[in-house]
Amino acid sequence: MTGGAQILVSGNDEKVLWDDAGKTVYLPPGKDTISFIDIGDRENPKILTSIALENSIFGPPTNLAVHPSGEIALVANSVTQIKDGENWKPVPDDKVYIFDLKASPPKQIGTVNVGKQPSGLDISKKGDLALVTNRADNSVSVLSISGKEVKVTDTIAMGDSVAHVAISADGTKGLAVKPVVNKVAFLKIDGQKVRYEKYDMPTGVFPYNVDIVPNGKIALVANNGGGGYADGNVDTVSVIDLEQNPPRVIDHIVVGDAPEGFAISPKGDLALAILVGGNSDKKAFFSRKGGAAVVLKIDDKRVTKVSDEIEVGGLAEGVAFSPDGNYAYIGNFLDSNMSIMRINGTQVTDTGKKLKLPGHPASLRGAPK
């Protein structure tokens, strides 16, 4: 095993399920886990440890990240459950947990408090900066990272709710998705200083996830459409040209109903958009048993859909690539397992192998590009 580059982190949420009518069922807290998964043997990953800590399916499945050094991981907890009469209900939390990945097994070493409902986050390639979107606070927290020490250094007001953020490989640009107003905000980054000059770009409906190609030329935004749910209508991925000044949206690719999980390969030649499915009203016209993976080919600034949908498990959420880009892993929430995909060029095939997880995988990330 070559350090943390071979580790995936899965947040497993045991507080939320759906009944056959698609209605959300809130369960008592106390059974969530965070799993650390060794993918050194690509087709036979193994769980190093699972730590009992609260985490959440609310928000895109990108509320955790592995540091480029492989030394630490960050996991944000979006919501916590509180008693509501005889039932339970979610309310915003404000915690980001810090884990030591070099410990054997990995262990929690700290917690920082950010804004309300911390959701998608990203760590810079240089490794000295992390950005966390605070969905209920309409803000982005700026975190400095020095070794295993993580501190909040600034909070950027974003004017609207933000759900995820991506940092370019050269560390000079950031993009934060604003689902409610259908826009993506552009952030300028200088070292650990982050500025938002109120420049937003229009995307598709409910932009929920974003990633930047390793060469920094373009970014891709997954537009979920249905507010985190499938609704039977096709949705898109928007292409942002980051070499223009200012950046702008140059294309939209139709991918299918409700892309939520999304990631670009470390090779920069393809992306996987994960269509959610399996948690809707079983009688709905668009109801489907499980989710699906859609392959997008990236050729410079041209992005094309290259395959039919690849069926995966129930309510597929997070997706992460191996560091070499030859495998991808998809968390199937309802099935409590992880699908293992083999990649050859732009051909993606399901190996048929699954890794059983100790809970429902709500989020999944691997090493950054």
N, C-alpha and C positions, 0 to 999 in steps of 0.2 A: 504494500500500500504506500502510495507516495503522498502522505500527508492529507490535508483536508480537501485537496482537489478531487479526491475520490469519494467524498462524503455528500450524500443528499440529506436534507432535513425535511421531515414531514410533520405538519401540525395536524393532530387527529382530534376532531371535535365530536364529543359524545352528548352534547346538550340539545342538538337540533335534528329532527327527522321530519318526514312528510307523510301524511296519510294518503289513502287512495284518491281522495278528492283534491290532492295537491295542497292541503292546508298544513301550515307549519305547526309542528308539535314541539313545545319547549319542555325539556327534561331537567331534572335537578342537576346542579353542577357537581364537580368532584371526580369525574372519570376521564377528563381529557388527558392526552399524552402528547409529547413531542418525541418523535423517533429519529435517531441518527443512523443512517444506512450506509454501509460500506459497499461501493460498486466496483471495487478493484477487479473482481470477477464479474464482468459486465452482465452476463446472462444468469448469474446466480448471486444476486446481492444478498447481503445478510445484515440484520439489524444489530448494531453494536450495543445500543441501549435505548430504552424508552423512558422518558422522565415525566412524572405526573405533574403537569402544569396546565393552567387554563389557556386555551387558544380558540380561534373562532373561524367559522365558515363565512361570516359576514364580511363582504369586501372581496376584491379579487384574490386569487390564491397565491399572492406574492407578498404576504406580510412577514416574510422571513428571508434571510440571505446568509450566504457563507462568505467570509472574508477571503480576498485573493490569496492571502498567506496560508490559508487553511488552519489558522490558529483559533479563530473565534467564529461564532455564528450569532446573529441577532434574530430574535423572534418577537414580533409585536402582538399584543393581545388586544383585539379590537373592542370586544364587549365582555361584560361579566353578567352572570345571571343573578337576579334578585327575586325575592318572594313577592308575588302579586296576588294577594288573597290566598286561594287554594292552589294557584298556579305559579309559574315562573315566567319572568320576562327579561329580555336582554336590555342592558343599559351600557352606554359607552364606558370603556376603561381607558387607562392612559399609560400602560406599562410596555416597555421594551426589555425583554430578558437578554442577558449576555451569557453565552456558553463558551467554555474552554474545550475546544475540539482536540487539543493535544493530550488532555487528561484521558486516562484509560479506566473505565469508559468516559466519554464526554460528560461534563457536569456543568450546572449553572453556577456562575461566579458573580453575578450582579444583576441589578435592575436599574433602568433609568426611567424617569417619568417624563412623558412628552405631552402632546395635546390630547384632546378627547377623540376617542375611537381611532387610534393609530392603525393604518391599513397597509397598503402597498409601500415597500421601502426598497432602497438600493444602496449598495456600497460602491464607492469609486474604485477603479482598477488600481490606482495608486495605494488605496487602502486607508487613507487618513481621514476620509469623509463618508458620512452616511446621511441620506435624506429619508425622512419618514413623513408620509401624508397623514394628516389628522382630519379624518372625514367629517366629524361633528364639530370641529373647530374652524374649518375653512382655512387651514394653515399647513405649512410644511416645517417640521423641526429639523434643524441642522445639528448633526452630531459630529464631534471630532473623535478620531480614533488614534490612540497611541499605544501600541502593543496590545494589551488586553484591557486598557482603560478607555472607557467610552463616556463622553460628557455631552450634554446639550449646550450648544454655544449660541444658538440664535433660533428665532421663530419667525417665519416669513408669512405675512398675511396674504392669502390668495384670493380673497373676495368671494369665492364660491367653494362648495365642497370639492375636495380632491381625494381621489381613490388610490392612485399609484403614481410612482415617479421613476424615471430612468435617467442614469448619468452616462454621458458619452465616454468612450474609452480614453480619450485624451483629457477628460476631467474638466472641460471648459463649458459644457452645455448640459442642461437638464430639461426634461419634459415631464409635466405633471398633468394627468388627465382629470377633467372636470365633467363627471358624468351627467349631472343635472342640467347643465347649460350646453352640453354637446360641443365642448371645446377642449383644446390642449394648450396649456400655458407653457411659455418658453422661459427658462431660467438661465441666467448668465452666471458662470462659476469661475472665480479667480482664487485658486488655492482652496481655502476653506471659507471664503466669502461667497455668499449666494445672493444674487439680486433678481428680483422680479419687477420688470418694467411695464407690467400690465399688457404685454403683447400675447394675445391668444389666437389660436387658429381653429376654424370650424372643422369638425370631423363628421362622422356618421352619428347615428343616434346612440346615446349612452356609452361614450368611450369609457372603457373599464380597465384596460390593460395596455401597456406600452413597452416596447423594447427597441434598442438601438443596435444597428448592424455594427460589428466590431470595427470596420474601417471608418465609421462615423459619417458616411455619406448620407444615409437615410435612416429614418425611424419608422416603425410600423405600429399602428394603433388599432387594437381590437375593439370594435364597436358592438357592444352586447345587445343593444336594441330594446330588450324587454326588462330593463332594470334588474338584471341578475337572473332572469328566468327566460326560458324559451317561450315563444308566443306563436310559432308557426310561420313567421315571416322571415325572409332572408335578411341577413345583416352583412356588414362589410368590414374590411381592414383598410385603413387609410394609410397612404404613403406620404411621409414628410421629407422634403428635400432639405437637409441640414447644411448643405453647402451654399445655399442662397442666403442673402442677407437682406431682410430677415428670413428665417426659414418659412416654408409654406407647404401646404398640401398639394401634391401634384397628381394623385391618383387614388381611386377607390377600387378594391377588389371584392366582388361578392364571394362570401365563403360559406354561407348557410345560416341556420337559425341559432343565434345566441352564442357567439364565441366569447369565452371568458378566460380560460387558461390560455396562455400565449407565451411563446419563447422563440428566440432566434438561435440557430446553431452557432457554436463557437467558430465554425468554419465560415459563417456568414453567407452560405449559399442557399440555405432554406430556413423556413420557419414553420412551426406547428401551431395551428389555431385549434383549440379544443371547444367543440360545441357541447354545451350542457344539455342534458336530457335524462329523464327518469324520475324527476321530482314533481311533475305536473299532474293535474287531474287525469286519471287513467282513461276517462271518457272523452277528454279533449281531442279535437281533430288532429292536433299536432303532437299528441302524446307518443313518446317512443321509450322503449325499455332502457336504453342507455345512451351515452354520449358518443361522440365521434371525433376523430382527428382529421384535420384537413391540412394537406401539405402545400406550402407556398414556395415556389422557386424564386430565388433572388439573383438577378443578373445585373450588376451595377445598380441602376436606379429603377430597373424594370422588374416588377413583381407579378407573377402569374400563378394561378391555381393549377396544380399539375396532376391531381389524382382525384379519384372518387373518394368519398368519405370512408375512413377506416373505422369500423365499429369498435368501441371500447366499452368500459363498464358503466354502471349506473351512476349518474351525476358525476361524470368525469370533471375534475377541477384542475389541479396543478399539473404542469409539465416541466421536466428538467432534462437537459442533455448531459451525456458523459463529457468529460473535458476534451476528448478527441472528436466529438461530434458523430461518432459511429453508432451510438445508441441513444434512445430517448425513453424516459420513464413517465408514465401518466398515472396520477392518483385517481382511483375510482371510489368516490365517497360512499355510495350506497353499498358497494360490495366489500368495503374494508380491505382493498388490495391495490396493488400497483401493477399496471401492464408494462411489459418490456418490449420495446420496438427496436428492430435492427435497421440501420440506415446504410444504403449504398448509393452514393450520388444523391439523386433526388427521389430515389425509391425507398419507401418506408414500409416495412412489413412487420406484422405482429408475430413475435416469436411463439406466442401461445403460452409463454411462461408468465406466472404471476408471483408476486411477493405478498404473502399475507401480512397485514398490518394489525396492530393491537387495537385499532379504532378506525373511525371514518376519516380518510385523509382530506382535509379541507384546504391545505396549502402544501406546496412542494417546490423546493429550489435546490439548485446545485451550485457548483463553483461558478463565479462570474467569468465573463469572457475577457 
